[in-house]
């Protein structure tokens, strides 16, 4: 897509002011009608129900997207041999995150990380050394946006993941790749707020994107994401990158189904 005019296409659906679903793409002008149709259908067929408002925003990108390679994807082959607490504990240790900080963030996400107890539209930003939340607006959080994947990389992703591929996985690994590309981010924890989707992930810089099944109880309409940062974060620059800088996945890495012990050695 380099050298061609590109547009950001974003969809957000809600009901009675409550967020139901969202998605986004980066596309050329001639692709806009079909993608708009796809995003509208996605909004109308969500497990959280029918929205009463669907907003689709289309804008010309002023910046050329940063080309990125997707994170490696890991499935925990022997997850049944561990409790969720054991898995998270080991992953927090791998990322050099104090367990008390990690589990505090996990509990906040499944309880509703906003001060109101509701799900945040954006992410928590947590200093791993102090456990302090850094996002300026604790109700909204910081949203990663302006991202997509080329058709070639998309086809490669479907091929390497096989029957494990899902649209949720695709969207999540794209987002996490953008997040971990930032120099100050060392890990990301994500738990879907869809009540019937219980697979989450924990991504670690230098390792990859690790899927975790049953990361929350089935039927729980709570979740969210947290960016774990280390070092002095310049919040203005950080927010500018996450919310306004376009990125495009132009290649994929590898897919692994390994015992947890081997993932921790990566």
C-alpha positions as CSV (number, residue, x, y, z in Angstrom):
1,X,0.0,0.0,0.0
2,X,3.0,2.3,0.2
3,X,2.8,5.4,-1.9
4,X,-1.0,5.2,-2.2
5,X,-3.7,7.2,-0.5
6,X,-4.9,5.3,2.5
7,X,-8.0,5.7,4.7
8,X,-8.7,4.8,8.2
9,X,-12.2,3.2,8.6
10,X,-13.4,2.8,12.2
11,X,-16.7,1.3,13.5
12,X,-18.1,1.7,17.0
13,X,-21.4,0.3,18.1
14,X,-23.2,0.9,21.4
15,X,-26.6,0.6,23.1
16,X,-27.9,3.0,25.6
17,X,-24.5,4.6,25.8
18,X,-22.8,1.2,26.6
19,X,-20.0,0.1,24.2
20,X,-20.9,-3.1,22.4
21,X,-18.2,-3.6,19.7
22,X,-15.6,-1.8,17.6
23,X,-13.3,-2.6,14.8
24,X,-11.1,-0.7,12.3
25,X,-9.3,-1.1,9.0
26,X,-6.8,0.7,6.8
27,X,-7.7,0.6,3.2
28,X,-7.5,2.2,-0.3
29,X,-10.4,4.3,-1.5
30,X,-11.9,1.6,-3.7
31,X,-12.1,-0.8,-0.8
32,X,-14.2,1.6,1.4
33,X,-17.7,0.5,0.4
34,X,-17.1,-3.2,1.0
35,X,-15.2,-2.7,4.2
36,X,-17.9,-0.4,5.5
37,X,-20.5,-3.1,4.8
38,X,-18.4,-5.7,6.6
39,X,-18.0,-3.5,9.7
40,X,-21.7,-2.7,9.7
41,X,-22.6,-6.4,9.6
42,X,-20.1,-7.1,12.4
43,X,-21.8,-4.4,14.6
44,X,-25.2,-5.9,14.0
45,X,-24.2,-9.5,14.8
46,X,-22.4,-9.2,18.1
47,X,-22.8,-11.5,21.1
48,X,-23.6,-8.5,23.3
49,X,-26.8,-7.8,21.3
50,X,-28.1,-5.3,18.8
51,X,-26.8,-1.7,19.0
52,X,-29.0,1.4,18.8
53,X,-26.1,3.4,17.5
54,X,-23.5,2.5,14.9
55,X,-20.8,5.1,14.1
56,X,-18.5,4.6,11.1
57,X,-15.7,7.1,10.7
58,X,-13.6,7.4,7.5
59,X,-10.6,9.6,7.3
60,X,-7.6,10.1,5.0
61,X,-4.4,9.1,6.7
62,X,-1.9,12.0,6.8
63,X,1.0,9.7,7.8
64,X,2.4,6.6,6.1
65,X,1.8,3.6,8.3
66,X,4.8,2.1,10.1
67,X,5.4,-1.4,8.7
68,X,5.6,-4.1,11.4
69,X,5.9,-7.8,11.7
70,X,3.3,-9.6,13.8
71,X,4.4,-11.0,17.2
72,X,5.0,-14.7,17.4
73,X,1.9,-16.5,18.6
74,X,1.9,-19.2,21.3
75,X,-0.7,-21.7,22.5
76,X,0.0,-23.3,25.9
77,X,-0.1,-27.0,25.0
78,X,-0.4,-28.3,28.5
79,X,-2.5,-25.6,30.1
80,X,-4.7,-28.2,31.7
81,X,-1.7,-29.1,34.0
82,X,-1.8,-25.6,35.6
83,X,-4.2,-23.4,37.4
84,X,-4.8,-19.9,35.9
85,X,-3.0,-18.4,38.9
86,X,0.0,-20.5,38.2
87,X,0.1,-19.6,34.6
88,X,-0.2,-15.8,35.2
89,X,2.3,-16.0,38.0
90,X,4.9,-17.6,35.7
91,X,4.2,-15.1,32.9
92,X,4.5,-12.1,35.2
93,X,7.8,-13.5,36.4
94,X,9.0,-13.9,32.8
95,X,8.1,-10.3,32.1
96,X,9.9,-9.1,35.4
97,X,6.6,-7.9,36.8
98,X,6.0,-8.2,40.5
99,X,3.2,-10.7,41.1
100,X,1.4,-8.3,43.4
101,X,1.3,-5.7,40.6
102,X,0.3,-8.2,38.0
103,X,-2.6,-9.8,40.0
104,X,-3.8,-6.4,41.1
105,X,-4.2,-5.4,37.4
106,X,-5.9,-8.7,36.6
107,X,-8.4,-8.2,39.4
108,X,-9.1,-4.7,38.3
109,X,-9.8,-5.8,34.7
110,X,-12.3,-8.5,35.7
111,X,-14.0,-6.2,38.1
112,X,-14.3,-3.2,35.9
113,X,-11.2,-1.0,35.8
114,X,-13.0,2.3,35.6
115,X,-13.5,4.1,38.9
116,X,-17.2,3.6,38.3
117,X,-16.7,-0.2,38.1
118,X,-17.5,-0.3,34.4
119,X,-15.4,-1.5,31.6
120,X,-12.9,1.1,30.2
121,X,-12.9,1.7,26.4
122,X,-9.2,2.1,26.6
123,X,-6.4,0.5,28.5
124,X,-4.8,0.9,31.9
125,X,-1.2,2.0,31.7
126,X,0.7,0.5,34.7
127,X,4.3,1.3,35.9
128,X,5.7,-2.1,36.7
129,X,8.1,-0.7,39.3
130,X,5.4,1.1,41.4
131,X,2.1,-0.4,40.3
132,X,0.8,3.1,39.8
133,X,-1.7,3.7,36.9
134,X,-0.5,6.4,34.6
135,X,-3.4,7.0,32.2
136,X,-4.6,10.6,32.5
137,X,-8.3,9.6,32.4
138,X,-9.1,6.6,34.6
139,X,-12.6,6.3,33.1
140,X,-11.5,6.1,29.5
141,X,-7.9,4.8,29.5
142,X,-5.7,5.0,26.5
143,X,-6.8,3.4,23.2
144,X,-4.5,1.8,20.6
145,X,-5.8,2.7,17.2
146,X,-5.0,3.1,13.5
147,X,-3.8,-0.4,12.6
148,X,-4.4,-3.2,10.2
149,X,-2.8,-6.0,8.3
150,X,-2.0,-6.4,4.6
151,X,-3.9,-9.1,2.7
152,X,-0.7,-11.1,2.1
153,X,0.2,-11.1,5.8
154,X,-3.4,-11.9,6.7
155,X,-3.4,-15.0,4.4
156,X,-0.1,-16.1,5.9
157,X,-1.6,-15.7,9.4
158,X,-4.5,-17.9,8.5
159,X,-2.2,-20.5,7.1
160,X,0.1,-20.8,10.1
161,X,-2.7,-20.8,12.7
162,X,-5.0,-23.2,10.7
163,X,-8.2,-24.2,12.5
164,X,-7.2,-22.1,15.5
165,X,-7.6,-18.9,13.5
166,X,-10.4,-16.6,14.6
167,X,-11.1,-12.9,13.7
168,X,-10.7,-12.1,17.5
169,X,-7.2,-13.6,17.4
170,X,-6.3,-11.6,14.3
171,X,-7.5,-8.3,15.8
172,X,-5.8,-8.9,19.1
173,X,-2.4,-9.9,17.8
174,X,-2.4,-6.8,15.5
175,X,-3.2,-4.5,18.4
176,X,-0.7,-6.2,20.7
177,X,2.0,-5.9,18.0
178,X,1.5,-2.2,17.8
179,X,1.5,-1.9,21.6
180,X,4.7,-3.8,22.2
181,X,6.5,-2.0,19.4
182,X,6.6,1.1,21.7
183,X,10.0,1.2,23.5
184,X,8.5,1.6,27.0
185,X,6.0,-1.2,26.9
186,X,7.3,-4.5,28.2
187,X,4.0,-6.5,28.4
188,X,0.3,-6.4,27.8
189,X,-2.6,-8.2,29.5
190,X,-6.0,-8.5,27.7
191,X,-9.3,-10.0,28.8
192,X,-12.2,-9.7,26.5
193,X,-15.4,-8.1,27.9
194,X,-17.5,-10.3,25.7
195,X,-19.4,-12.6,28.1
196,X,-19.0,-15.7,25.9
197,X,-15.4,-15.2,24.9
198,X,-13.0,-16.4,27.6
199,X,-9.7,-16.6,25.8
200,X,-7.3,-13.8,26.7
201,X,-3.6,-13.2,26.2
202,X,-0.5,-11.9,27.8
203,X,2.2,-10.5,25.4
204,X,5.8,-10.1,26.5
205,X,8.4,-8.1,24.6
206,X,11.1,-10.4,23.2
207,X,8.8,-13.4,23.5
208,X,5.4,-12.8,21.8
209,X,1.7,-13.2,22.1
210,X,0.6,-16.0,24.5
211,X,-3.0,-17.1,24.4
212,X,-4.6,-18.1,27.7
213,X,-7.8,-20.1,27.6
214,X,-10.5,-19.6,30.4
215,X,-8.8,-16.4,31.6
216,X,-12.1,-15.4,33.1
217,X,-15.4,-17.1,34.0
218,X,-17.9,-17.8,31.2
219,X,-20.7,-15.2,31.2
220,X,-18.7,-12.4,32.9
221,X,-19.3,-9.1,30.9
222,X,-16.1,-7.5,32.3
223,X,-12.6,-7.3,31.0
224,X,-10.2,-4.9,29.4
225,X,-6.5,-4.5,28.7
226,X,-3.4,-3.1,30.5
227,X,-0.1,-1.9,29.1
228,X,2.8,-2.6,31.5
229,X,5.5,0.1,31.1
230,X,9.0,0.5,32.5
231,X,11.2,3.6,32.6
232,X,10.3,7.2,32.3
233,X,7.3,7.4,29.9
234,X,6.6,10.6,28.2
235,X,2.8,10.4,28.3
236,X,2.1,12.9,25.5
237,X,4.4,11.0,23.1
238,X,3.0,7.7,24.3
239,X,-0.6,8.7,23.8
240,X,0.2,10.1,20.3
241,X,1.8,6.8,19.3
242,X,-1.0,4.6,20.6
243,X,-4.0,6.7,19.5
244,X,-2.8,8.5,16.4
245,X,0.2,6.8,14.7
246,X,-0.9,4.3,12.0
247,X,0.8,0.9,11.7
248,X,0.4,-1.8,9.2
249,X,1.3,-5.5,9.6
250,X,3.2,-6.5,6.5
251,X,4.4,-9.9,7.7
252,X,3.8,-12.6,10.2
253,X,6.2,-14.5,12.5
254,X,5.5,-18.0,13.6
255,X,2.8,-20.0,15.5
256,X,3.8,-22.4,18.3
257,X,1.9,-24.9,20.4
258,X,4.3,-25.7,23.2
259,X,4.4,-26.7,26.8
260,X,4.4,-23.7,29.2
261,X,7.9,-24.5,30.3
262,X,9.2,-24.1,26.7
263,X,7.4,-20.9,26.2
264,X,9.0,-19.5,29.3
265,X,12.4,-20.4,27.9
266,X,11.8,-18.4,24.7
